Amino acid sequence: MIFLHFIRHPKRGKLPIKKGEVNGNKKSENSSKSNKIPSENSILKLEKRNKNLYNKMKEIGINNKYFKELELSINKDYVKEFWYGCKG
């Protein structure tokens, strides 16, 4: 059985689309991957990557908005906090 819901088209009124589709397009592979909780190994790799990126930006002398956000993220341990939040 296929469930349908409707979107409103400005000129044609309501248009049926299949459940699991967004604006008539099937959900991408990325949207289904984003619903998975990352493994601890992935989190550790991301933290290591962030620290390496921070050190390289500091060496080069980059001191912009993104550098400050990265620094804050590392200092406050936002990656792990977000991961703990995902786990429940």
Phi, psi and omega in degrees: 000134179255127177268137179243144167229170190242146170244153181262120177267137184303325184255330187256004180079216182279136176239130179284141172225152181289147176297138182097359177250151178242121182051038178086354180253143178293150178297141181284166178298325181295324182292327178284329178290328184291347180275354181270142176280128182292154179284164179297324178298319178297320180295317179296320177297318180295319178296318179296317179299316180297319180294319177298316179298317179300312181298319179294319178296322180293318178299317183287335180098019177283126182220056182256190182303317183292323177297315181294322177294320178295317178300314178298317180300319179290314182295323182268356178060045183296328182297312180292321179299316179296319180297315178299320178297323179293323183289334177094000000 
